[in-house]
């Protein structure tokens, strides 16, 4: 998968689909412990693993920082915030 931060291999993405494994990975203190946990699932060196994990973590943090608030989502999803349209004058009639 290509991201603005770099390439993430399918094997790293596949790890994200295993919730039990993600929980175990979150308990690891460093990339060495993570790699020991998943090295049989990924076909890459430790150096490549750490590089891709750095990209993945950076990408996730960037995505989370761009989350919309509930009111922003409401405005985008259905226009609940109509305040900008309250004083709109519509010309008419059209023939």
N, C-alpha and C positions, 0 to 999 in steps of 0.2 A: 504494500500500500504506500503510495506516495503521499507525503504530507508536506506542508510548507517548511517543516523542520528537517526533513530528510526521508529516507526510505525505511519502512518497517516490513520485515519479512512476514510471510504467511504463518510461519511457525510461532512467531511472537504473538501475532494476532490470535492464533488458535488458543494460546494460553489464557487469553482474556475470556474465552467462552466456558471455562471450567471454574465455576464459582468456588468450589471447595479448594482448588489449587490456588486461586487468587487469595483466599483467606490465609492459607499457609504462607504464601509469598509475602503478604502484608505483615506477617509476624517475623520475617527475616530482618536481620540487623543491617545487612549490606548485600551488594550484588554477588559476592562470593557464595553466601548462603543460598541466595535465590538460584544461582547457577547450579549448585549441587542438587537442588531440589528438582530442577527441570532439564538438566543436561541430557537426559535420555529422551526428551521430547523435542529438543531443538537440535538441528544439525548445523552447529556453528561453534566457533571458538569462543572462549570467555571474552576476548577482546571485542569480537563482533557483537556478542550478547550485551555487553555493557554499553556499547555505542548505540545499539538499537533501543535498549531500555531508556537511555538518556533522551533519545528522540521521542519515544512514546510518552515518557513522563512530561517532557516539555510540551508536547502536543496536547495532552490531556489538560495540563494546567492552563494552556492558552484557551482551550475550548471552554473550560469552566469559568474563566475570567470574563468570557463573553456571554454568559447566561443572562437571559432577560428576566426581569422581575415579573410577578404575576400581573401587575397593571400594564407593563409593557407588552406582555403576551396577549392580554385582553384587547389592547388597542390594535395590535397587529392582526389577531385572529378574527376579530369581528367588529371592530370599531366601537367598543363600548364607551370609549372616551370621545364623545361628540362635541366637546366644548369648542373646538376650532370651527365647527360648522354652524353653531347656534346663530350667528349673525350673517349668514350667507344669504344674499339676495339672488334669487333665480330670475333671470329675465324671461319673459314669455309674452304672450303665447307664441308658439312656433307654428308656422303654416307650411 
